[in-house]
Amino acid sequence: MTEDEPGAESASGSASGSPTSSSLVALATQAFLELGAPSFIHVNLDAVVNNINVLKSLSGPNTGIMGVVKGGAYGSGLMKVVDVLLQEGVQELAVATVAEGVYLRKHGVNVPITILGNLLACEVEAVTSHTLTPSISWATALVSQPKHKLLYPDGSRLSVAINIDTGMSRYGVQPADLPQLVQQLQQLDVSINSMYTHFQSAITEKEKNQKQLDIFLQATEPYKTRLHVAATTGCVQGLATHLDLIRPGGAITGLCSGSDSEGCQQFIRCGFQPAFSVVAQPSFYKLLPAGRYIGYDATYQTHGDEWIANFTTGWSDGISRRLSNGVGSVKRVKTGELCPIVGRVSMDSITARLPEAPEEGEVFQVITDDFDEVTSAVGMARNLGAAVYEMPGNWSTRLARVFST
């Protein structure tokens, strides 16, 4: 058990790559017994290894990987994913907040860690004391600090990453203001670790991202520092993958950066494999006659004799309430059938209509580790008009995360 996932953890064996039906059933049966619970999140670490190798193949021979593991590695479990990244030769990490960086340091992670959120004055002490590399879009957080506060514990100067706004229009110094910011940092005796930007447009909009890259390269041309631009989208597009680093996040656990069909197909062709799935067995089931209403507000009525099963996972865990009443389904692993969610997704459970009574201990997937149109993270996101990263990223720590290799 690790502190970032209060739920129990278990490491069980499975086949390499995406588990077969039989291997998943064997893993789930063991996990149900060990956990004493009828549902869990499964993270296939072999898929993470595969995805790192895909990313290496998409980048230049001298390009390193800065693995973005914010949000608990996009919901898959921070420390386990980090362990795999480090074992596979990833030499740098990035997170969104200073607190995430401090957490990694306290758990023995010693590689360089970049904080992607814009640095605030109240975070300077934590950044320096834990030897983190903050991102800055201006020098506001630094100018109010005495110079001796801008040192790491070993006496070396604070080193920052400069975020340049090339079109995203969130964080980032404007390219025209970059020379002034660099001059301010020199006056503060603060060094520059890297400069970067972030693409705004989708996988299918390469020309728009190319314009951002052109602006970035022109702005950074006078400076001798490390450069990184390509996150998941850039890696799939082959944009900026020749620079010093690529900066993938969702791709590490096999999550496409968008849900549109064309962009997803490009992502699939690269060879990425989803690592995250939610596995469950029915906690209760029964045969109901026609005319019975199911769940809160009676939003679903049976049309004939119907087998209705309960699964102990709900919106408090992370499954969207908008998947109620046939928008979402669960996958019956034995047959591959999709069983529609009927009634409302409630706080702690969902109900699904099955074609027949399930076998004892039968295994289902609430989220599948594939690219299914309905039950995968990308399929759910497309049907809900949501971000793909929301689908695993919203899951809380109430369900145990079971890691397999």
C-alpha positions in Angstrom: 0.0 0.0 0.0 1.3 3.5 -0.8 0.2 6.8 0.6 -1.1 8.3 -2.6 -3.6 5.4 -3.0 -5.2 4.8 0.4 -7.0 1.7 -1.0 -5.1 -1.6 -0.9 -2.8 -2.5 -3.8 -2.0 -5.9 -5.2 0.5 -7.0 -7.8 -0.7 -10.0 -9.8 0.6 -11.8 -12.9 -1.0 -11.3 -16.3 0.0 -11.7 -19.9 2.1 -9.1 -21.7 0.2 -6.3 -23.4 -3.5 -6.1 -23.2 -4.8 -9.1 -21.1 -6.7 -11.9 -22.8 -10.1 -12.8 -21.5 -8.8 -15.8 -19.6 -5.8 -14.0 -18.1 -8.0 -11.1 -17.0 -10.5 -13.5 -15.3 -7.7 -15.2 -13.5 -6.2 -11.9 -12.3 -9.6 -10.6 -11.3 -10.5 -13.8 -9.4 -7.2 -13.6 -7.4 -7.7 -9.8 -6.8 -11.3 -10.1 -5.6 -10.1 -12.7 -3.0 -7.0 -10.7 -1.9 -8.8 -7.4 -1.7 -12.1 -8.7 -0.2 -13.9 -6.3 -2.6 -16.0 -6.8 -5.7 -14.4 -4.0 -7.8 -11.0 -2.5 -8.4 -9.0 -0.5 -10.8 -6.5 -2.5 -12.9 -3.3 -0.9 -14.2 -1.4 -3.0 -16.6 2.2 -2.0 -16.2 3.3 -3.9 -19.3 1.2 -1.5 -21.3 3.2 1.4 -19.7 6.4 -0.2 -20.8 5.1 -0.7 -24.3 4.0 3.0 -24.4 7.5 4.2 -23.3 9.0 2.2 -26.1 6.6 3.7 -28.6 7.5 7.2 -27.4 11.2 6.4 -27.8 10.5 5.3 -31.4 8.7 8.5 -32.1 11.4 10.8 -30.9 14.9 11.6 -32.1 18.0 9.5 -31.2 19.3 12.2 -28.9 16.0 13.3 -27.4 15.2 12.5 -23.8 11.8 11.9 -22.2 10.3 14.1 -19.5 7.5 12.0 -18.2 4.5 14.0 -17.1 2.8 12.2 -14.1 0.5 14.8 -12.8 -2.8 13.8 -11.3 -1.5 10.5 -9.9 -0.2 9.6 -13.4 -3.5 10.5 -14.9 -5.4 8.3 -12.4 -3.3 5.2 -12.8 -1.3 5.5 -9.6 1.6 7.8 -9.2 4.5 5.8 -7.6 4.0 2.5 -9.6 4.0 4.3 -12.9 7.0 6.4 -11.9 8.9 3.3 -10.9 8.3 1.9 -14.4 9.4 5.1 -16.1 12.6 5.2 -14.1 13.3 1.5 -14.8 12.8 2.1 -18.5 15.3 4.9 -18.6 13.1 8.0 -18.3 15.5 10.6 -16.6 13.1 13.5 -15.9 9.6 13.9 -14.6 7.0 16.7 -14.6 4.0 17.4 -12.5 1.4 20.2 -12.3 1.9 21.4 -8.7 4.6 22.0 -6.2 2.8 19.7 -3.8 3.1 16.8 -6.3 6.8 17.5 -6.7 7.3 17.5 -2.9 5.4 14.2 -2.7 7.8 12.6 -5.2 10.8 13.9 -3.3 9.5 12.6 0.0 9.1 9.2 -1.6 12.7 8.9 -2.8 12.5 10.2 -6.3 15.7 12.0 -7.0 15.6 12.7 -10.8 14.9 16.3 -12.0 11.3 17.3 -11.5 9.7 20.2 -13.4 6.6 21.9 -12.0 4.4 22.9 -14.9 2.1 25.4 -13.0 3.2 29.0 -12.8 5.4 29.7 -9.7 3.9 31.7 -6.9 5.9 33.5 -4.1 4.4 31.3 -1.4 5.9 28.2 -3.2 9.5 29.4 -3.5 10.7 27.9 -0.2 9.2 24.5 -1.0 10.7 24.6 -4.5 14.2 25.4 -3.3 14.2 23.1 -0.3 13.2 20.1 -2.4 15.3 21.0 -5.4 12.5 21.3 -7.9 12.5 23.2 -11.2 9.5 25.7 -11.3 7.9 27.1 -14.4 7.7 30.9 -14.6 5.9 33.2 -17.0 7.2 36.3 -15.2 9.6 37.0 -12.4 7.0 38.2 -10.0 7.4 35.4 -7.5 11.2 35.8 -7.5 11.8 39.6 -7.3 10.4 39.9 -3.8 12.8 37.2 -2.5 16.3 37.9 -1.1 18.9 36.3 -3.2 19.9 33.8 -0.5 16.4 32.4 -0.7 16.9 31.5 -4.3 19.4 28.7 -3.7 19.0 25.0 -3.4 20.2 23.1 -0.3 23.6 22.3 -2.0 24.2 26.1 -2.5 23.5 26.0 -6.3 21.4 28.6 -7.9 17.6 28.2 -8.4 17.0 26.9 -11.9 13.7 27.6 -13.7 11.8 26.5 -16.8 10.4 29.4 -18.9 6.9 28.8 -20.3 6.4 30.7 -23.5 2.9 31.5 -24.8 2.8 30.7 -28.5 -1.0 30.5 -28.7 -2.4 28.5 -25.8 -3.0 31.8 -24.0 -3.0 30.4 -20.5 0.4 30.6 -18.7 3.5 31.8 -20.6 5.5 34.9 -21.3 4.8 36.6 -24.6 7.6 36.0 -27.1 8.3 39.7 -27.3 8.8 39.9 -23.5 11.1 36.9 -23.3 14.4 39.0 -23.6 13.3 41.2 -20.6 12.4 38.1 -18.5 15.8 36.5 -19.3 17.5 39.7 -18.3 15.6 39.8 -15.0 16.6 36.2 -14.2 20.3 37.1 -14.9 20.0 40.0 -12.4 18.5 37.7 -9.8 21.3 35.2 -10.4 18.7 32.5 -11.4 19.6 30.0 -14.1 17.4 28.7 -16.9 16.9 25.0 -17.0 14.8 24.9 -20.1 12.3 26.8 -22.3 9.0 25.2 -23.5 5.6 25.8 -24.9 2.4 23.8 -25.2 0.4 23.0 -28.3 -3.2 24.1 -28.4 -4.7 22.2 -31.3 -5.7 18.6 -31.8 -3.8 15.7 -33.4 -5.7 16.3 -36.7 -4.6 20.0 -36.8 -0.9 19.7 -37.4 -0.6 23.0 -39.3 -1.9 25.0 -36.4 0.6 23.4 -34.0 3.3 23.9 -36.6 2.7 27.7 -36.4 3.1 27.6 -32.7 6.4 25.6 -33.1 7.7 28.2 -35.6 6.9 31.0 -33.1 8.7 29.1 -30.3 11.8 28.3 -32.3 12.1 31.9 -33.4 11.7 33.2 -29.9 14.2 30.8 -28.4 16.8 30.9 -31.2 19.1 33.4 -29.3 19.4 31.3 -26.2 21.5 28.3 -25.5 19.2 26.2 -23.3 17.2 23.0 -23.5 14.0 23.1 -25.4 10.8 20.9 -25.2 7.4 21.2 -26.8 6.0 17.8 -27.8 3.5 16.4 -25.4 1.3 13.5 -26.5 -0.2 15.3 -29.4 3.2 16.5 -30.7 4.6 13.0 -30.4 1.8 11.6 -32.6 2.2 14.4 -35.1 6.0 14.2 -35.2 6.3 17.9 -34.3 9.2 19.0 -32.1 10.2 15.4 -31.4 13.8 16.3 -32.4 14.3 18.8 -29.6 16.1 18.1 -26.3 13.1 16.5 -24.7 9.6 15.2 -25.4 7.0 15.8 -22.7 4.3 13.1 -22.9 1.7 12.6 -20.3 -1.5 10.7 -21.2 0.4 8.6 -23.8 2.4 7.0 -21.0 -0.7 5.2 -19.9 -2.2 4.8 -23.4 -4.6 7.8 -23.3 -5.1 9.6 -26.5 -5.1 13.4 -26.2 -8.4 13.8 -28.0 -11.5 11.7 -28.6 -12.2 12.4 -32.3 -12.1 9.3 -34.5 -9.4 10.4 -36.9 -7.0 11.6 -34.2 -7.6 8.5 -32.2 -6.8 6.3 -35.2 -3.5 8.1 -35.7 -2.8 7.4 -32.0 -3.7 3.8 -32.3 -1.5 3.3 -35.3 1.5 4.5 -33.3 1.1 1.3 -31.1 -0.1 2.8 -27.8 -2.0 0.5 -25.4 -4.3 1.7 -22.6 -3.2 0.6 -19.2 -6.2 1.6 -17.1 -9.4 -0.3 -16.6 -12.1 -0.8 -14.0 -12.9 -4.5 -13.2 -16.0 -5.7 -11.2 -18.2 -8.6 -10.5 -21.9 -8.2 -9.7 -22.6 -7.5 -6.0 -26.2 -8.5 -6.5 -28.5 -9.5 -9.3 -32.2 -10.5 -9.9 -34.8 -11.2 -12.5 -37.3 -8.4 -12.6 -40.7 -8.5 -14.5 -41.9 -6.0 -16.9 -43.0 -2.6 -15.6 -40.5 -2.3 -12.7 -38.7 1.1 -12.3 -35.0 1.1 -11.4 -33.0 3.6 -9.4 -33.5 7.1 -8.3 -36.4 9.1 -9.9 -37.5 5.9 -11.8 -35.8 6.9 -15.0 -35.8 3.3 -16.4 -38.6 0.8 -16.7 -38.2 -2.8 -17.6 -39.9 -3.9 -20.8 -40.1 -7.6 -20.1 -38.3 -10.0 -17.8 -34.9 -8.5 -17.4 -31.8 -9.6 -15.5 -30.6 -6.6 -13.5 -27.2 -6.6 -11.8 -25.7 -4.2 -9.3 -22.0 -3.2 -9.4 -20.3 -1.4 -6.5 -18.9 1.6 -8.2 -20.5 4.9 -8.7 -20.0 8.6 -9.4 -18.2 9.0 -6.1 -15.5 6.6 -7.5 -15.3 8.4 -10.8 -17.9 7.0 -13.3 -19.8 9.9 -14.8 -23.5 10.2 -13.9 -24.1 11.1 -17.5 -23.5 7.5 -18.5 -27.0 6.6 -17.0 -29.7 4.9 -19.0 -27.9 3.3 -21.9 -25.4 6.0 -22.6 -22.8 3.8 -21.0 -22.4 0.0 -20.7 -20.3 -2.5 -18.9 -18.4 -5.2 -20.8 -19.1 -8.9 -20.0 -15.6 -10.3 -20.3 -16.7 -13.9 -20.9 -18.6 -13.1 -24.1 -17.5 -9.5 -25.0 -21.1 -8.4 -24.8 -21.9 -4.8 -23.8 -24.5 -4.6 -21.1 -26.2 -1.2 -20.9 -26.3 0.8 -17.7 -29.9 1.2 -16.8 -31.3 3.7 -14.2 -29.2 6.4 -12.8 -25.5 6.1 -12.0 -25.6 6.7 -8.2 -23.0 7.6 -5.7 -21.9 4.1 -4.9 -23.3 1.8 -7.5 -24.6 1.2 -11.0 -27.1 -1.2 -12.4 -26.8 -3.0 -15.7 -29.1 -5.1 -17.8 -27.6 -8.5 -18.5 -28.7 -11.0 -21.2 -28.9 -13.8 -18.6 -28.1 -14.6 -15.1 -24.3 -14.2 -14.6 -22.2 -17.1 -13.5 -20.8 -17.1 -10.0 -17.8 -14.7 -9.8 -18.2 -13.6 -13.4 -16.0 -10.7 -14.4 -17.1 -7.4 -16.1 -15.2 -4.3 -17.1 -16.7 -0.9 -16.3 -14.0 0.8 -18.2 -12.1 -1.3 -20.8 -8.4 -1.1 -21.6 -8.9 -0.7 -25.3 -10.4 1.8 -27.8 -14.0 0.5 -27.7 -16.6 3.0 -29.0 -18.6 2.8 -25.7 -16.7 1.3 -22.8 -13.1 2.7 -23.3 -11.9 6.0 -21.9 -11.8 7.5 -25.4 -15.2 6.1 -26.3 -16.8 7.4 -23.1 -15.2 10.8 -23.7 -16.5 11.0 -27.2 -20.0 10.1 -26.2 -20.0 12.6 -23.3 -18.2 15.4 -25.0 -15.6 15.2 -22.3 -11.8 15.0 -22.2 -10.3 11.6 -22.5 -8.1 12.3 -19.5 -11.2 12.8 -17.3 -12.3 9.2 -17.7 -9.4 7.7 -15.6 -8.4 11.0 -14.0 -11.6 11.4 -12.1 -11.4 8.1 -10.2 -10.9 8.6 -6.5 -8.8 6.4 -4.2 -11.8 4.5 -2.8 -11.2 1.6 -5.2 -8.0 -0.3 -4.9 -5.5 -0.1 -7.8 -4.2 -3.5 -8.8 -1.0 -3.4 -10.8 0.0 -6.3 -13.0 3.0 -7.3 -15.1 
